[in-house]
Amino acid sequence: MRLRKRNVYNRVLHGVNMVERARSKVHVEYEIFKWLLANVNLSELRESMIPDEMDDVADKRWEAGAKSAFQFLNNLVVRRLHRLPKTHPDYKESK
């Protein structure tokens, strides 16, 4: 009896392809980081850190910090691409 390989990447949640089953710890980390990048709304935090709209210094700090945090999370995602299951749509072979 030959088992048919089924496509487990068939659900979408908040614009992110979701997986039916976690294949590894790295796979879970990848999906969490990707979900955070796509779904976390920082506007409330921004408003609390820059209460005065005229505070250009705090605004500049926010923009730089948010950009740095985004790059950090994105780097965590990219560094896991080659360790995803080979059947994952985002899988990339290591160079």
RAFEN-V664316 format. One record per run of one state. SS is the DSSP state (a for helix, b for strand, c for the rest). FROM is the first residue (numbers start at 1). TO is the last residue. If there is no record, write none. Layout:
SS|FROM|TO, SS|FROM|TO
This chain:
c|1|10, b|11|13, c|14|15, b|16|18, c|19|24, a|25|39, c|40|42, a|43|49, c|50|55, a|56|78, c|79|80, a|81|83, c|84|95
